[in-house]
Amino acid sequence: MAVPKRKMSRSNTRARRSQWKTSAVHLVECSNRACRKPKPQHVVCPSCGQYGGRQVTEPA
Ligand SMILES: [Zn+2]
């Protein structure tokens, strides 16, 4: 396993971490033809409760 040769300075660590940013959630249209609401990818639709054409949960 590769191991760092030298300890990284605190300022170097902090300079790298200062570039950490959050990004907006990628929303896709619900595949349910009757719903078509935007939802996060690979997640059960919160409005109709379907995933991959199956009823997984009860809609809220
Ligand atoms: Zn839906």
N, CA, C, O and the ligand as a Tripos MOL2 file, in Angstrom:
@<TRIPOS>MOLECULE
protein
  241   239    61     0     0
PROTEIN
NO_CHARGES

@<TRIPOS>ATOM
      1 N           0.8400   -1.1920    0.0000 N.3       1 MET1
      2 CA          0.0000    0.0000    0.0000 C.3       1 MET1
      3 C           0.8770    1.2450    0.0000 C.2       1 MET1
      4 O           1.8810    1.3010    0.7110 O.2       1 MET1
      5 N           0.5080    2.2240   -0.7810 N.am      2 ALA2
      6 CA          1.2790    3.4730   -0.8270 C.3       2 ALA2
      7 C           1.0890    4.2440    0.4680 C.2       2 ALA2
      8 O          -0.0250    4.3890    0.9710 O.2       2 ALA2
      9 N           2.1890    4.7270    0.9880 N.am      3 VAL3
     10 CA          2.1610    5.4690    2.2490 C.3       3 VAL3
     11 C           2.7990    6.8300    2.0050 C.2       3 VAL3
     12 O           3.8440    6.8970    1.3570 O.2       3 VAL3
     13 N           2.2110    7.9200    2.5010 N.am      4 PRO4
     14 CA          2.8210    9.2430    2.2980 C.3       4 PRO4
     15 C           4.1710    9.3390    2.9930 C.2       4 PRO4
     16 O           4.3410    8.8720    4.1190 O.2       4 PRO4
     17 N           5.1350    9.9570    2.2990 N.am      5 LYS5
     18 CA          6.5010   10.0270    2.8170 C.3       5 LYS5
     19 C           6.6130   11.0430    3.9430 C.2       5 LYS5
     20 O           7.3400   10.8320    4.9140 O.2       5 LYS5
     21 N           5.8900   12.1440    3.8060 N.am      6 ARG6
     22 CA          5.9840   13.2030    4.8010 C.3       6 ARG6
     23 C           4.5910   13.5530    5.3210 C.2       6 ARG6
     24 O           3.5710   13.3710    4.6560 O.2       6 ARG6
     25 N           4.6120   14.0570    6.5300 N.am      7 LYS7
     26 CA          3.3660   14.5540    7.1040 C.3       7 LYS7
     27 C           2.9190   15.7790    6.3100 C.2       7 LYS7
     28 O           3.7260   16.6450    5.9730 O.2       7 LYS7
     29 N           1.6200   15.8340    6.0170 N.am      8 MET8
     30 CA          1.1030   16.9870    5.2770 C.3       8 MET8
     31 C           0.8400   18.1140    6.2670 C.2       8 MET8
     32 O           0.2730   17.8950    7.3380 O.2       8 MET8
     33 N           1.2590   19.3250    5.8970 N.am      9 SER9
     34 CA          1.1080   20.4490    6.8150 C.3       9 SER9
     35 C          -0.3620   20.7610    7.0390 C.2       9 SER9
     36 O          -1.2160   20.4530    6.2080 O.2       9 SER9
     37 N          -0.6330   21.3690    8.1620 N.am     10 ARG10
     38 CA         -2.0100   21.7090    8.5030 C.3      10 ARG10
     39 C          -2.5910   22.6740    7.4640 C.2      10 ARG10
     40 O          -3.7600   22.5690    7.0960 O.2      10 ARG10
     41 N          -1.7620   23.6180    6.9950 N.am     11 SER11
     42 CA         -2.2850   24.5860    6.0250 C.3      11 SER11
     43 C          -2.5780   23.9190    4.6890 C.2      11 SER11
     44 O          -3.5280   24.2940    4.0030 O.2      11 SER11
     45 N          -1.7560   22.9170    4.3110 N.am     12 ASN12
     46 CA         -2.0170   22.1830    3.0730 C.3      12 ASN12
     47 C          -3.3240   21.3950    3.1860 C.2      12 ASN12
     48 O          -4.1390   21.3780    2.2630 O.2      12 ASN12
     49 N          -3.5040   20.7410    4.3450 N.am     13 THR13
     50 CA         -4.7290   19.9880    4.5720 C.3      13 THR13
     51 C          -5.9380   20.9110    4.5020 C.2      13 THR13
     52 O          -6.9480   20.5850    3.8800 O.2      13 THR13
     53 N          -5.8200   22.0610    5.1470 N.am     14 ARG14
     54 CA         -6.9650   22.9850    5.1930 C.3      14 ARG14
     55 C          -7.2160   23.6100    3.8370 C.2      14 ARG14
     56 O          -8.3680   23.8550    3.4780 O.2      14 ARG14
     57 N          -6.1450   23.8800    3.0580 N.am     15 ALA15
     58 CA         -6.3300   24.4490    1.7250 C.3      15 ALA15
     59 C          -7.0770   23.4600    0.8390 C.2      15 ALA15
     60 O          -7.9360   23.8570    0.0530 O.2      15 ALA15
     61 N          -6.7480   22.1470    0.9630 N.am     16 ARG16
     62 CA         -7.4520   21.1390    0.1750 C.3      16 ARG16
     63 C          -8.9090   21.0450    0.6080 C.2      16 ARG16
     64 O          -9.8120   20.9970   -0.2260 O.2      16 ARG16
     65 N          -9.1290   21.0190    1.9200 N.am     17 ARG17
     66 CA        -10.5020   20.8490    2.3960 C.3      17 ARG17
     67 C         -11.3600   22.0630    2.0910 C.2      17 ARG17
     68 O         -12.5840   21.9560    2.0270 O.2      17 ARG17
     69 N         -10.7280   23.2240    1.9020 N.am     18 SER18
     70 CA        -11.5210   24.4170    1.5970 C.3      18 SER18
     71 C         -12.1580   24.3220    0.2190 C.2      18 SER18
     72 O         -13.0770   25.0800   -0.0920 O.2      18 SER18
     73 N         -11.6740   23.3900   -0.6190 N.am     19 GLN19
     74 CA        -12.2450   23.2110   -1.9530 C.3      19 GLN19
     75 C         -13.3920   22.2160   -1.9610 C.2      19 GLN19
     76 O         -14.0100   21.9900   -3.0020 O.2      19 GLN19
     77 N         -13.6850   21.6130   -0.7970 N.am     20 TRP20
     78 CA        -14.8100   20.6830   -0.6740 C.3      20 TRP20
     79 C         -16.0880   21.4590   -0.8410 C.2      20 TRP20
     80 O         -16.3010   22.4600   -0.1560 O.2      20 TRP20
     81 N         -16.9560   21.0130   -1.7500 N.am     21 LYS21
     82 CA        -18.2350   21.7020   -1.9170 C.3      21 LYS21
     83 C         -19.3460   20.6750   -2.0180 C.2      21 LYS21
     84 O         -19.1360   19.5530   -2.4810 O.2      21 LYS21
     85 N         -20.5180   21.0700   -1.5830 N.am     22 THR22
     86 CA        -21.6840   20.2220   -1.7870 C.3      22 THR22
     87 C         -22.2680   20.5320   -3.1510 C.2      22 THR22
     88 O         -22.1340   21.6460   -3.6560 O.2      22 THR22
     89 N         -22.9160   19.5450   -3.7440 N.am     23 SER23
     90 CA        -23.5490   19.7650   -5.0440 C.3      23 SER23
     91 C         -25.0360   19.4540   -4.9170 C.2      23 SER23
     92 O         -25.4570   18.6950   -4.0440 O.2      23 SER23
     93 N         -25.8040   20.0440   -5.7890 N.am     24 ALA24
     94 CA        -27.2450   19.8310   -5.7470 C.3      24 ALA24
     95 C         -27.5680   18.3770   -6.0900 C.2      24 ALA24
     96 O         -26.8520   17.7390   -6.8620 O.2      24 ALA24
     97 N         -28.6590   17.8590   -5.5050 N.am     25 VAL25
     98 CA        -29.0720   16.4810   -5.7550 C.3      25 VAL25
     99 C         -29.5300   16.3720   -7.2100 C.2      25 VAL25
    100 O         -30.2240   17.2470   -7.7270 O.2      25 VAL25
    101 N         -29.1190   15.2660   -7.8610 N.am     26 HIS26
    102 CA        -29.5170   15.0590   -9.2580 C.3      26 HIS26
    103 C         -30.9440   14.5280   -9.2840 C.2      26 HIS26
    104 O         -31.1980   13.4170   -8.8200 O.2      26 HIS26
    105 N         -31.8690   15.3030   -9.8150 N.am     27 LEU27
    106 CA        -33.2670   14.9080   -9.8580 C.3      27 LEU27
    107 C         -33.6180   14.3640  -11.2370 C.2      27 LEU27
    108 O         -33.2070   14.9110  -12.2600 O.2      27 LEU27
    109 N         -34.3850   13.2780  -11.2450 N.am     28 VAL28
    110 CA        -34.8930   12.7260  -12.5050 C.3      28 VAL28
    111 C         -36.4100   12.6480  -12.4150 C.2      28 VAL28
    112 O         -36.9870   12.6680  -11.3280 O.2      28 VAL28
    113 N         -37.0370   12.5590  -13.5730 N.am     29 GLU29
    114 CA        -38.4880   12.4740  -13.6140 C.3      29 GLU29
    115 C         -38.9140   11.0680  -13.1790 C.2      29 GLU29
    116 O         -38.2790   10.0870  -13.5660 O.2      29 GLU29
    117 N         -39.9730   10.9610  -12.3870 N.am     30 CYS30
    118 CA        -40.4940    9.6550  -11.9580 C.3      30 CYS30
    119 C         -40.9310    8.8580  -13.1770 C.2      30 CYS30
    120 O         -41.5640    9.3940  -14.0870 O.2      30 CYS30
    121 N         -40.5790    7.5400  -13.1880 N.am     31 SER31
    122 CA        -40.8940    6.7160  -14.3550 C.3      31 SER31
    123 C         -42.3760    6.3500  -14.4070 C.2      31 SER31
    124 O         -42.8730    5.9200  -15.4480 O.2      31 SER31
    125 N         -43.0810    6.5170  -13.2930 N.am     32 ASN32
    126 CA        -44.5170    6.2580  -13.2770 C.3      32 ASN32
    127 C         -45.2020    7.2790  -14.1870 C.2      32 ASN32
    128 O         -45.0730    8.4860  -13.9830 O.2      32 ASN32
    129 N         -45.9350    6.7840  -15.1970 N.am     33 ARG33
    130 CA        -46.4930    7.6830  -16.1900 C.3      33 ARG33
    131 C         -47.5440    8.6170  -15.5810 C.2      33 ARG33
    132 O         -47.7360    9.7390  -16.0510 O.2      33 ARG33
    133 N         -48.2240    8.1400  -14.5280 N.am     34 ALA34
    134 CA        -49.2560    8.9630  -13.9170 C.3      34 ALA34
    135 C         -48.6720    9.9890  -12.9580 C.2      34 ALA34
    136 O         -49.3820   10.8950  -12.5230 O.2      34 ALA34
    137 N         -47.3910    9.8640  -12.6200 N.am     35 CYS35
    138 CA        -46.7930   10.7310  -11.5910 C.3      35 CYS35
    139 C         -45.9180   11.8060  -12.2280 C.2      35 CYS35
    140 O         -46.2600   12.9880  -12.1890 O.2      35 CYS35
    141 N         -44.7680   11.3950  -12.8260 N.am     36 ARG36
    142 CA        -43.8790   12.3100  -13.5460 C.3      36 ARG36
    143 C         -43.3010   13.4100  -12.6500 C.2      36 ARG36
    144 O         -42.9360   14.4780  -13.1420 O.2      36 ARG36
    145 N         -43.2170   13.1600  -11.3510 N.am     37 LYS37
    146 CA        -42.6580   14.1840  -10.4530 C.3      37 LYS37
    147 C         -41.1360   14.0480  -10.4150 C.2      37 LYS37
    148 O         -40.6200   12.9410  -10.5690 O.2      37 LYS37
    149 N         -40.4130   15.1410  -10.2150 N.am     38 PRO38
    150 CA        -38.9530   15.0270  -10.0620 C.3      38 PRO38
    151 C         -38.6030   14.3610   -8.7470 C.2      38 PRO38
    152 O         -39.1680   14.6940   -7.7050 O.2      38 PRO38
    153 N         -37.6550   13.4050   -8.7920 N.am     39 LYS39
    154 CA        -37.2260   12.6750   -7.5980 C.3      39 LYS39
    155 C         -35.7430   12.3850   -7.7190 C.2      39 LYS39
    156 O         -35.2180   12.3850   -8.8330 O.2      39 LYS39
    157 N         -35.0370   12.1360   -6.6070 N.am     40 PRO40
    158 CA        -33.6200   11.7560   -6.7040 C.3      40 PRO40
    159 C         -33.4820   10.4140   -7.3950 C.2      40 PRO40
    160 O         -34.3610    9.5600   -7.2850 O.2      40 PRO40
    161 N         -32.3720   10.2250   -8.1120 N.am     41 GLN41
    162 CA        -32.1450    8.9850   -8.8480 C.3      41 GLN41
    163 C         -31.9400    7.8200   -7.8780 C.2      41 GLN41
    164 O         -31.3870    8.0160   -6.7960 O.2      41 GLN41
    165 N         -32.3800    6.6020   -8.2500 N.am     42 HIS42
    166 CA        -32.2170    5.3630   -7.4930 C.3      42 HIS42
    167 C         -32.8980    5.4290   -6.1300 C.2      42 HIS42
    168 O         -32.4250    4.8210   -5.1690 O.2      42 HIS42
    169 N         -34.0100    6.1680   -6.0430 N.am     43 VAL43
    170 CA        -34.7190    6.3420   -4.7860 C.3      43 VAL43
    171 C         -36.2020    6.1390   -5.0730 C.2      43 VAL43
    172 O         -36.6950    6.5310   -6.1300 O.2      43 VAL43
    173 N         -36.9210    5.5150   -4.1120 N.am     44 VAL44
    174 CA        -38.3580    5.3310   -4.2760 C.3      44 VAL44
    175 C         -39.0170    6.7090   -4.3770 C.2      44 VAL44
    176 O         -38.6900    7.6270   -3.6250 O.2      44 VAL44
    177 N         -39.9490    6.8310   -5.3200 N.am     45 CYS45
    178 CA        -40.5980    8.1240   -5.5310 C.3      45 CYS45
    179 C         -41.3720    8.5150   -4.2730 C.2      45 CYS45
    180 O         -42.1900    7.7260   -3.7990 O.2      45 CYS45
    181 N         -41.1390    9.7120   -3.7140 N.am     46 PRO46
    182 CA        -41.8360   10.0930   -2.4930 C.3      46 PRO46
    183 C         -43.3080   10.4140   -2.7050 C.2      46 PRO46
    184 O         -44.0840   10.3890   -1.7500 O.2      46 PRO46
    185 N         -43.7130   10.7170   -3.9480 N.am     47 SER47
    186 CA        -45.1040   11.1150   -4.1450 C.3      47 SER47
    187 C         -45.9960    9.9450   -4.5330 C.2      47 SER47
    188 O         -47.1670    9.9350   -4.1550 O.2      47 SER47
    189 N         -45.4900    8.9490   -5.2780 N.am     48 CYS48
    190 CA        -46.3430    7.8200   -5.6510 C.3      48 CYS48
    191 C         -45.8850    6.5120   -5.0060 C.2      48 CYS48
    192 O         -46.6380    5.5390   -5.0240 O.2      48 CYS48
    193 N         -44.6760    6.4530   -4.4380 N.am     49 GLY49
    194 CA        -44.2210    5.2580   -3.7380 C.3      49 GLY49
    195 C         -43.8050    4.1220   -4.6330 C.2      49 GLY49
    196 O         -43.7280    2.9840   -4.1700 O.2      49 GLY49
    197 N         -43.5330    4.3810   -5.9010 N.am     50 GLN50
    198 CA        -43.1520    3.3180   -6.8300 C.3      50 GLN50
    199 C         -41.6630    3.3720   -7.1160 C.2      50 GLN50
    200 O         -41.0360    4.4300   -7.0640 O.2      50 GLN50
    201 N         -41.1080    2.1950   -7.4210 N.am     51 TYR51
    202 CA        -39.7130    2.1180   -7.8430 C.3      51 TYR51
    203 C         -39.6030    1.0180   -8.8830 C.2      51 TYR51
    204 O         -39.9700   -0.1250   -8.6120 O.2      51 TYR51
    205 N         -39.1110    1.3350  -10.0510 N.am     52 GLY52
    206 CA        -38.9310    0.3540  -11.1150 C.3      52 GLY52
    207 C         -40.2350   -0.2940  -11.5360 C.2      52 GLY52
    208 O         -40.2590   -1.4770  -11.8760 O.2      52 GLY52
    209 N         -41.3330    0.4740  -11.5170 N.am     53 GLY53
    210 CA        -42.6260   -0.0490  -11.9290 C.3      53 GLY53
    211 C         -43.3200   -0.8790  -10.8740 C.2      53 GLY53
    212 O         -44.3700   -1.4610  -11.1470 O.2      53 GLY53
    213 N         -42.7540   -0.9530   -9.6510 N.am     54 ARG54
    214 CA        -43.3600   -1.7140   -8.5580 C.3      54 ARG54
    215 C         -43.8290   -0.7770   -7.4750 C.2      54 ARG54
    216 O         -43.1980    0.2510   -7.2310 O.2      54 ARG54
    217 N         -44.9420   -1.1160   -6.8080 N.am     55 GLN55
    218 CA        -45.3970   -0.3360   -5.6480 C.3      55 GLN55
    219 C         -44.5990   -0.7970   -4.4500 C.2      55 GLN55
    220 O         -44.7760   -1.9250   -3.9890 O.2      55 GLN55
    221 N         -43.7110    0.0600   -3.9270 N.am     56 VAL56
    222 CA        -42.8140   -0.3340   -2.8450 C.3      56 VAL56
    223 C         -43.3390    0.1740   -1.5070 C.2      56 VAL56
    224 O         -43.3530   -0.5620   -0.5210 O.2      56 VAL56
    225 N         -43.7620    1.4110   -1.4740 N.am     57 THR57
    226 CA        -44.2960    1.9860   -0.2290 C.3      57 THR57
    227 C         -45.6190    2.6680   -0.5390 C.2      57 THR57
    228 O         -45.9540    2.9090   -1.6990 O.2      57 THR57
    229 N         -46.3560    2.9710    0.5030 N.am     58 GLU58
    230 CA        -47.5970    3.7030    0.3340 C.3      58 GLU58
    231 C         -47.2800    5.1770    0.1070 C.2      58 GLU58
    232 O         -46.4600    5.7440    0.8280 O.2      58 GLU58
    233 N         -47.9070    5.8030   -0.8730 N.am     59 PRO59
    234 CA        -47.6490    7.2290   -1.0830 C.3      59 PRO59
    235 C         -48.1460    8.0540    0.0970 C.2      59 PRO59
    236 O         -49.1620    7.7300    0.7120 O.2      59 PRO59
    237 N         -47.4310    9.1040    0.3980 N.am     60 ALA60
    238 CA        -47.7780    9.9520    1.5430 C.3      60 ALA60
    239 C         -49.0790   10.7170    1.2950 C.2      60 ALA60
    240 O         -49.5210   11.4790    2.1550 O.2      60 ALA60
    241 ZN        -43.7790    8.9870   -8.6960 Zn       61 ZN61
@<TRIPOS>BOND
     1     1     2 1
     2     2     3 1
     3     3     4 2
     4     3     5 am
     5     5     6 1
     6     6     7 1
     7     7     8 2
     8     7     9 am
     9     9    10 1
    10    10    11 1
    11    11    12 2
    12    11    13 am
    13    13    14 1
    14    14    15 1
    15    15    16 2
    16    15    17 am
    17    17    18 1
    18    18    19 1
    19    19    20 2
    20    19    21 am
    21    21    22 1
    22    22    23 1
    23    23    24 2
    24    23    25 am
    25    25    26 1
    26    26    27 1
    27    27    28 2
    28    27    29 am
    29    29    30 1
    30    30    31 1
    31    31    32 2
    32    31    33 am
    33    33    34 1
    34    34    35 1
    35    35    36 2
    36    35    37 am
    37    37    38 1
    38    38    39 1
    39    39    40 2
    40    39    41 am
    41    41    42 1
    42    42    43 1
    43    43    44 2
    44    43    45 am
    45    45    46 1
    46    46    47 1
    47    47    48 2
    48    47    49 am
    49    49    50 1
    50    50    51 1
    51    51    52 2
    52    51    53 am
    53    53    54 1
    54    54    55 1
    55    55    56 2
    56    55    57 am
    57    57    58 1
    58    58    59 1
    59    59    60 2
    60    59    61 am
    61    61    62 1
    62    62    63 1
    63    63    64 2
    64    63    65 am
    65    65    66 1
    66    66    67 1
    67    67    68 2
    68    67    69 am
    69    69    70 1
    70    70    71 1
    71    71    72 2
    72    71    73 am
    73    73    74 1
    74    74    75 1
    75    75    76 2
    76    75    77 am
    77    77    78 1
    78    78    79 1
    79    79    80 2
    80    79    81 am
    81    81    82 1
    82    82    83 1
    83    83    84 2
    84    83    85 am
    85    85    86 1
    86    86    87 1
    87    87    88 2
    88    87    89 am
    89    89    90 1
    90    90    91 1
    91    91    92 2
    92    91    93 am
    93    93    94 1
    94    94    95 1
    95    95    96 2
    96    95    97 am
    97    97    98 1
    98    98    99 1
    99    99   100 2
   100    99   101 am
   101   101   102 1
   102   102   103 1
   103   103   104 2
   104   103   105 am
   105   105   106 1
   106   106   107 1
   107   107   108 2
   108   107   109 am
   109   109   110 1
   110   110   111 1
   111   111   112 2
   112   111   113 am
   113   113   114 1
   114   114   115 1
   115   115   116 2
   116   115   117 am
   117   117   118 1
   118   118   119 1
   119   119   120 2
   120   119   121 am
   121   121   122 1
   122   122   123 1
   123   123   124 2
   124   123   125 am
   125   125   126 1
   126   126   127 1
   127   127   128 2
   128   127   129 am
   129   129   130 1
   130   130   131 1
   131   131   132 2
   132   131   133 am
   133   133   134 1
   134   134   135 1
   135   135   136 2
   136   135   137 am
   137   137   138 1
   138   138   139 1
   139   139   140 2
   140   139   141 am
   141   141   142 1
   142   142   143 1
   143   143   144 2
   144   143   145 am
   145   145   146 1
   146   146   147 1
   147   147   148 2
   148   147   149 am
   149   149   150 1
   150   150   151 1
   151   151   152 2
   152   151   153 am
   153   153   154 1
   154   154   155 1
   155   155   156 2
   156   155   157 am
   157   157   158 1
   158   158   159 1
   159   159   160 2
   160   159   161 am
   161   161   162 1
   162   162   163 1
   163   163   164 2
   164   163   165 am
   165   165   166 1
   166   166   167 1
   167   167   168 2
   168   167   169 am
   169   169   170 1
   170   170   171 1
   171   171   172 2
   172   171   173 am
   173   173   174 1
   174   174   175 1
   175   175   176 2
   176   175   177 am
   177   177   178 1
   178   178   179 1
   179   179   180 2
   180   179   181 am
   181   181   182 1
   182   182   183 1
   183   183   184 2
   184   183   185 am
   185   185   186 1
   186   186   187 1
   187   187   188 2
   188   187   189 am
   189   189   190 1
   190   190   191 1
   191   191   192 2
   192   191   193 am
   193   193   194 1
   194   194   195 1
   195   195   196 2
   196   195   197 am
   197   197   198 1
   198   198   199 1
   199   199   200 2
   200   199   201 am
   201   201   202 1
   202   202   203 1
   203   203   204 2
   204   203   205 am
   205   205   206 1
   206   206   207 1
   207   207   208 2
   208   207   209 am
   209   209   210 1
   210   210   211 1
   211   211   212 2
   212   211   213 am
   213   213   214 1
   214   214   215 1
   215   215   216 2
   216   215   217 am
   217   217   218 1
   218   218   219 1
   219   219   220 2
   220   219   221 am
   221   221   222 1
   222   222   223 1
   223   223   224 2
   224   223   225 am
   225   225   226 1
   226   226   227 1
   227   227   228 2
   228   227   229 am
   229   229   230 1
   230   230   231 1
   231   231   232 2
   232   231   233 am
   233   233   234 1
   234   234   235 1
   235   235   236 2
   236   235   237 am
   237   237   238 1
   238   238   239 1
   239   239   240 2
@<TRIPOS>SUBSTRUCTURE
     1 MET1         2 RESIDUE 1 A MET
     2 ALA2         6 RESIDUE 1 A ALA
     3 VAL3        10 RESIDUE 1 A VAL
     4 PRO4        14 RESIDUE 1 A PRO
     5 LYS5        18 RESIDUE 1 A LYS
     6 ARG6        22 RESIDUE 1 A ARG
     7 LYS7        26 RESIDUE 1 A LYS
     8 MET8        30 RESIDUE 1 A MET
     9 SER9        34 RESIDUE 1 A SER
    10 ARG10       38 RESIDUE 1 A ARG
    11 SER11       42 RESIDUE 1 A SER
    12 ASN12       46 RESIDUE 1 A ASN
    13 THR13       50 RESIDUE 1 A THR
    14 ARG14       54 RESIDUE 1 A ARG
    15 ALA15       58 RESIDUE 1 A ALA
    16 ARG16       62 RESIDUE 1 A ARG
    17 ARG17       66 RESIDUE 1 A ARG
    18 SER18       70 RESIDUE 1 A SER
    19 GLN19       74 RESIDUE 1 A GLN
    20 TRP20       78 RESIDUE 1 A TRP
    21 LYS21       82 RESIDUE 1 A LYS
    22 THR22       86 RESIDUE 1 A THR
    23 SER23       90 RESIDUE 1 A SER
    24 ALA24       94 RESIDUE 1 A ALA
    25 VAL25       98 RESIDUE 1 A VAL
    26 HIS26      102 RESIDUE 1 A HIS
    27 LEU27      106 RESIDUE 1 A LEU
    28 VAL28      110 RESIDUE 1 A VAL
    29 GLU29      114 RESIDUE 1 A GLU
    30 CYS30      118 RESIDUE 1 A CYS
    31 SER31      122 RESIDUE 1 A SER
    32 ASN32      126 RESIDUE 1 A ASN
    33 ARG33      130 RESIDUE 1 A ARG
    34 ALA34      134 RESIDUE 1 A ALA
    35 CYS35      138 RESIDUE 1 A CYS
    36 ARG36      142 RESIDUE 1 A ARG
    37 LYS37      146 RESIDUE 1 A LYS
    38 PRO38      150 RESIDUE 1 A PRO
    39 LYS39      154 RESIDUE 1 A LYS
    40 PRO40      158 RESIDUE 1 A PRO
    41 GLN41      162 RESIDUE 1 A GLN
    42 HIS42      166 RESIDUE 1 A HIS
    43 VAL43      170 RESIDUE 1 A VAL
    44 VAL44      174 RESIDUE 1 A VAL
    45 CYS45      178 RESIDUE 1 A CYS
    46 PRO46      182 RESIDUE 1 A PRO
    47 SER47      186 RESIDUE 1 A SER
    48 CYS48      190 RESIDUE 1 A CYS
    49 GLY49      194 RESIDUE 1 A GLY
    50 GLN50      198 RESIDUE 1 A GLN
    51 TYR51      202 RESIDUE 1 A TYR
    52 GLY52      206 RESIDUE 1 A GLY
    53 GLY53      210 RESIDUE 1 A GLY
    54 ARG54      214 RESIDUE 1 A ARG
    55 GLN55      218 RESIDUE 1 A GLN
    56 VAL56      222 RESIDUE 1 A VAL
    57 THR57      226 RESIDUE 1 A THR
    58 GLU58      230 RESIDUE 1 A GLU
    59 PRO59      234 RESIDUE 1 A PRO
    60 ALA60      238 RESIDUE 1 A ALA
    61 ZN61       241 GROUP 0 **** ****
